[in-house]
Amino acid sequence: MTPTAVRSCVNRLRLQNYLGLICLAILLAHTTDLPAQEKPQCALPDCDQAKAFFQKFQAAVNADQREEAAKLVRYPLRSYRNGKATVVQNTTQFLSEYDAIFDAPARCALKAASVDDVWGNWRGFTVGAGLIWWDRIIPDAAGNPSVSDLTKYPFGVFSVNHGPGVAKGCGDAKSQ
């Protein structure tokens, strides 16, 4: 490569870098014009049924109907609290650990949630920032059922999560 060709390549690279920096500056200057992050949508085919289940579960917890809430859980239930996962194996354990699973911030967040906060993905359905997760209880023997067959299988809560993101705006447990 001749010295002239090298200078030409260097100049092109400088121009490309300069144009790249200009584009980056323009993008950064206009990030405030970008719309706020949109709330996830519930676009799964059984979303309406998932919302109805959420309302039923929410009503049971809000009314402190522990046995009713226990019937709406898929065991084993995973409860993530104090930085570790606790596995709740059955209804008896659920009822004995109910106050820890649904502590004041979790109850507050559940009470504050609405069906408009329900969304779903490949993991199942959740509300808000993932306070609870639920999905259909489909036995392995059923394989991969069609959308029209989903109504044969009930929903069940399989995870309850604790933390500052899921109980946003609910304060601490002492104030609830």
N, C-alpha and C positions, 0 to 999 in steps of 0.2 A: 504494500500500500504506500502510495506516495505521500509526502508531507502535506500536500494540498488536499488530498482525499481525507487524511486524518483530521485536518482542521475543519473540513466540511462536516465530517461526522460529529466532531466535538461541538461545533456551532449548532447543528441540528438537535443534539441532545440538550444543549443549553436552552434552546428555544422550546423544546418539548417540556423540559423541567419548569421553565418560566411559565408556559401556558398551563401546566399542571398546577403550579402554585396559585395562579390567578383563579382557576376553576375551584380549587380548594377554598380559597379566601371567599369567593362568592357563595359557595355552599354553606360555609360556616356563618357568614353574615346573615343568611336567610333561614337558619334553622328555627328561628322563632316564628317564622311564617308557616312552618309545617304543622299539620293538625295534630292534636294530642293523640296519644296512643289510644286506639279504639278498644272498647271492652270486647272480650271474646264473645262470639255469637254461638248460640245453641242451634246448630244446623244438622244434627244427627236425626235420622228418621223417627226415632222414638222420643224426641225431645219433649213433646207435650206430656207424655206419660211420665217422663223423668221429673218434670216440673210438678206434676200432681203428686208424685211420690215425695218430693222434697217438702211440699206443703203439709203432707200427712206426718212426716218425720218431725218437721219443725213444730207443728202443733203439739205432738206428743212430748217433745222436750220442753217446750214453753209451758205446758200445763203440768210438768213434772210427773207425767205418766210413764214411769220408768219401765214397767212391764210392757206397755205398748211399744215404747222405743226399742226395747230388747227384741221384740218380734220382728222389727224392721232392719235388723242387723244381720250381715252375712259373717258367720264365724269361720275362721278366726278373724277378729277385728284387730287392726293395727292402730295403736294410739301413740302418736309421736309427741312426747312431752319431756321437759327437762333435758333436752338434748339426746334422748334415747327412745328407741322403739319398745313399746310394751305390747305383747300379744295377748289378746283376750280370747280365750278358747271357747267360752260357752256363755249361756245366759246367766248362770249363777255367778260367774266371775264378773260379767258385765254389770250386774246389779250391785255386787259388792264394791266395785271400783267406779261406779257411776259418777260420784262427786269429783273424782280425779279426772275422769274422761271428759265430763262436761263441767269444768270449773267455771267460775263466774265470767271470765273473759270469753270463754268459748260459748257459753249460754247467751251472753250479750251479743256476740257476733252473729250467732245463729238467729237470734230474735230480730236483729237489725237487717238481716238479709231478706231479699225478695225474690220472687220467681224470675224477675228480670236479671238477676245476678247469676242465674244458672247457665252453665255452658258445659260443653262436653268435647272429648277427643277420644283417641284410641284407648285411653286408660279407663274411661267411664265418664261420669258426670260429676261436677263439683259446683260449689257456690263461692263467689268472690275469689279470694286468693287461695282457695283449697282447704277451707276449714273442714269440710267433710267430703268424702268421695263415695259414690255409690254406682252400682251398675246392675245389670240383670244377673240373676243367679242361674247360670246355664250349666247343666252337668256336662262333664267331658263326653259322655256317651252321645250327647245331642249333636256333636260336631260343630259345624258352622251354620246355624239356622238362617233361613231367609228372613228378610225384613218382615214379611207377613206373619212369620211364626214367632216373632219376638214377644208378642203379648202372652204367649204361653208361660213365660218365665217371669217371676216376680223380681223386683228390685231389692237390693240389700246394701246397707252402708258397710263399706269394708275398711274405711280409714277415717280417723279423726286426728286433725293436726292442730298443734298449739304453737304459738309464737307471735311475735309482734306484727307480722304481716297479715295474719289471718284474723286477729282480733283488733284491727285498727280502729281507733276511736272509742274503744271500750274501757280504757283506763286499766287500773290494776284490780286484782281479785278482791282486795279489801273494800273497794268502793262499790262493789256490786251487791 
